[in-house]
Amino acid sequence: MKRGVIAKKQKQNLPVACSKQTDISTLATNVSQSTQEQKDHKVSSNEETGHSHDPLEEAVNFLRKIKDRTSLKNEVLQKHLSSVEKIAQERGLTPEEIDALLNIALSGKFAEVINTRLLKNLIPISAITEDSVVSAVSWLCVGKCSRSTQDEKLCPFVCHVLCLLTRRENVKHFRVRRLLDLRAKMGSEAPLQALLLMYKSFAPAMVTPDLFQSTKIRFKNSENLWKTAISNIRQRIYGISSTSLPVLAGSVLFQPPKKKWSAKLTMPMCNTNSACSAESAKAKCHPEFFPVQHLQTFPQLLQNIHCLELPTQIGSVLGNRLLLHYINCVRDDVVYQRMYFWLGQTFREECPWIKIENQQCELEFKDFLGKVLEAECFLQEGFSSCEEFLYRSLPFWDGCCCRSQVLQLITWIPLSTFSEMKPYLCKPLTQLFFTSSLYFKCSVLESLRELLLNWLNWHFLQADMTTDLNADVLDTTLSGLVSSVAELIHFVGWLSTLALHLENNSAFLMHFILEFYEIVCDTYQKYNLPLVVMPPAGVFYPALLSMDSVTVDHLCHIMFRYRTNLIAAKQNQQAKKTLLQFKFSNQTCQEYNQYITSMVGCLWTSNVFQKDFHPQGIYMEPEVLEKTMVQEYRKALNIVYHPALTGYAVLFMQQAQSEDKIPDIKLIQGKRWDWYLEYLYSQELQGLKLFIESSIKRVSQPSQTKPNN
Amino acid sequence: MSSRLLLKARHHRRDASTSNSRRMKTVGGVTADCGVNFTNTTYLSRGVLSLRKRKLFGQTPAKIMISQNPDLQENADHQIQFILSKQWTLYSVTPLYKFSYGRLQEYSKQLSCVITAQKEKRFMLEDETDLMFKAKFSSFSILKTIGKKQAAVLTEIIQRPQMVDEDEEEEQEGKVVWMGCFCCTCASDFVETVTEDFTCLPLFLVNGPKGFSNIVETWFQQTFDCYFSPLHISPIHLAWMAAIWSGCSMDHYKLATELTFSVPCLPYPLDISYAIHPEDAKALWDSIHSIQGEVKQEEVQLFMDSLYKHFHRHFKIYLSAARLVKVSTSVAFVHSLGKMKIHHAQYLMGVLSLLTELALSKIL
């Protein structure tokens, strides 16, 4: 009776997709006999070697011809059997040999022990022919081989094959009943369970499982001995290591949920047994709908994109790239609303620093945040619930727990009014910023930089998409956006100024600050935003007077970009090409000019103390300068004497002069000045080069071109 | 005014008593209009911006309105009775996705199968009848705000009697072993504006064994993509309830007004129970409270401060340093861990709408 069931099942299912007969049989072959790569030429060469007096051929012939039910003790039989075993283990079997031996074993002419021995040694070198599979199934259907082989040994494989073959239309009541009967007899074996769960995913209403979270829904690689044998042979023949052997296709299908978070929250993994009962009615109307659990490849997604239904638990979308692709395409707000509710509540309930009892689960929460971040990066947009979570939880955050995740979440805060988010984001962040280490300060600046970058990218894409379309809306939108971005930049400027004070103008910190301004200076040209914001004096002067050539060079590059942006803006404004009637404030230009004056004074003309007009600049009264007793203060700051560059000057002079003399940098004048400049440019000071070449006119008056008001 | 000091050392879950201390203290209140012209462009973050209510980030509301006429329909006595005088555990639930009042029958069937399958540890067929456990969904229309579409949903689990009578002349009624009630009894902008794919029933009351609650919870979460979280109540909200309920007039008071405080930072758990004669409490509240139908935060604060002062005069203990964990009045009883019992039918809707607002504030 039992045997009948399995045999019949297999028979019922095979003809279902007749049109894809070959597909199925190759699939079955690959699946049941492990996936193989075709390496035909090698196989054939291998065949040649053992062709002439093949003991295997003899053995096969013998086994084929021998009478039924020969005694086990027959010596010749034993001899041939062991030669089959030996050869199979050593070099594997060709498709023809496998076919022959399979037919012998399944015909049931020997005792079970022999059959089992033969079956165990069916180790293929390359592929298994379709014919072998078909004849094997036919043998099983006539039921000639023993019961135990059929029921116990084959059951997991049959279930596995059925799992891969079953389609929606195959799930029928009578099959479910059969399976349940079988299950009642055999107990709840994992493979049967998995098959039932698979049925459930197709027809949620038909089966009700007794477990919500089935722990083992995976087809075991139970044929380990067999697989090791195959990989041994492959290694011997092709030198492929066993690890590269592809895993069974099925084990990918049924990944068990990785871990339970807490008793309450099931980790958002794609769940084969999710009871999509609410959808059952819908499913009846659209019989073609494609269960997301079976979605594995991108082509599958493309084929089924019209009949795909999202999992009933939206959280499972997070870890699934294909579904993320999908929700990125569907312009359906409901998806985002579901995500909003679910994520929001999950954050609230699981956050370790809002709820004390969650402190144990920091690692899990970290993983979860990682997953959310990955999804945000993938979609290139932030979820609103993440934003709210930040606002809600930052005041309680210690700056340590899940630090990098939280800081990354900040970078994905959707663009909105900055003044509105200021009390929720900036206040707690500022507190942490000023009381934490240098490294924390740098990471905060880094994430604010990325936030700015994301906003600018959003704007850029948006501007790209809606050209001409409702320009009015765009206008108001843009002005709001501009003021938000400007406020963010001012906020970072303020933070930076104070941080530089606190950290003693650390070069490391300065690097992160200048990286931020590297983006700010290009907002107009690169991101098409009518906005130019200069760095505050608290950033500019420490950078300009830094002891670090890298910092000075960086600043030079930034000022060069500012110049380019301002000139472009001015030209566009004169040509009235600007989309918006946006006016760069005179103040910005004035500020730029003040900065540029002091830079030129500092790097070129040595008159920074006299000519610096910035209210927070380093202008000094001549009397005060006299009092410093510094001789030649008029030469104090230029590319030779600037503290960040004197090192270069000394090295340059060392090369220019003979070695025994003490290098005298005073000699860098006239022609030497030009050589020295070339020398500096060759030292990777590209920013300095760009700055000097653009902002300093050397021919007539050593002045600078200003984008005058 | 008479007061009693009951110093009771109890086995108290320390973790639970401290869990609320750092939680946000919010309740639905004034909705701030974002009023920013560019937040409503949909490209940035689709769909959710319209939901955003900044009220969360504020403090407790400065005042709340109390509806004077509870919208309770007449002739619903027997239905109300079963809500009264039972201890309920409170949960907040995010909006149910694709929930339909028209398919309660279907849900009943599915949930019955799931519960029986779980309890008997076996697979079930769709059309199996004669189940050990039956789940029954019903629309509970008396528990809804008049004019609003969202009726409460009652879920019961009925166990088939173990011993079946030999003579089948009379079908024996099963025993209700578990009850749950989803409701939404307050007028809120959010409930109104939620899109039609969602059904907002934020407050979930449960009475019955935890095992069933877990099954039902999981089934709901998997079917309607919602999230259940226990509704704990912060001391601030408990104080509001204490004040509001103390002011409720009643023909005769059955119970004393009793506030229970838990003393923090002690090596052993210590609870202080502060019982007040209900008429004294009402007199105190009436002397503070000015405008009918509106309760202000300062009034609540003053009410509690007066009680603290009185207590300090007698016992030299500052109760304000302890944590209010339980409020019991003639109207209702509430525990900070989300346990609740309503004593008086007249105030049923009032109590439930306060709790619904709390639940809403937790999911938004």
Interface residues (C-beta under 8 A of the other chain):
Chain A: H173 V176 R177 L180 R183 L196 A205 M206 V207 T208 P209 D210 L211 F212 K264 T266 N271 S274 A275 C276 S277 A278 E279 S280 A281 T312 Q313 I314 R331 D333 V334 V335 Y336 Q337 R338 Y340 F341 W342 G344 Q345 T346 R348 E349 I354 K355 I356 E357 E381 G382 F383 S384 S385 E388 Y391 R392 F396 P414 L415 S416 T417 E420 P423 Y424 W458 Q462 M465 V473 T476 T477 L478 G480 L481
Chain B: D15 T18 S19 S21 R22 R23 M24 C34 V36 N37 F38 T39 T41 T42 Y43 L44 S45 R46 G47 V48 L49 L51 R52 R54 L56 F57 T94 P95 Y97 K98 F99 R103 E106 Y107 Q110 C113 V114 T116 A117 Q118 E120 K121 R122 F123 M124 L125 E126 T195 D197 F198 E217 T218 W219 Q221 Q222 T223 F224 D225 C226 Y227 F228 S229 K362 I363 L364
